[in-house]
Amino acid sequence: MTDLGHLRYFLGMEIEQDLSAGRVSIRQTKFAKDILEKFGMEKSNPVKTPQDPGLKLTKAMCEGGCSTKRPWPKYRIATLSGA
């Protein structure tokens, strides 16, 4: 068995370990950037959409104006087909 050092990247996730603080951070930044590049959206502007952390969502809040379908069918099809 060989010691390869600290884990840095695993299954599309970036792992950062701070042993002195006893903290492990996991990010999917590269995965998100790859998806944006795949669909030509890497130059899109980020947007903040704040939401009350205590908000409980219900179907009644969505009646008449919301769609229950997930966005971007093109993304789902391309991702599932491996395109």
Secondary structure as GFF3:
##gff-version 3
##sequence-region A 1 83
A	DSSP	beta_strand	9	10	.	.	.	ID=ss1
A	DSSP	beta_strand	13	18	.	.	.	ID=ss2
A	DSSP	beta_strand	23	27	.	.	.	ID=ss3
A	DSSP	alpha_helix	29	38	.	.	.	ID=ss4
A	DSSP	three_ten_helix	59	62	.	.	.	ID=ss5
A	DSSP	alpha_helix	73	81	.	.	.	ID=ss6
###
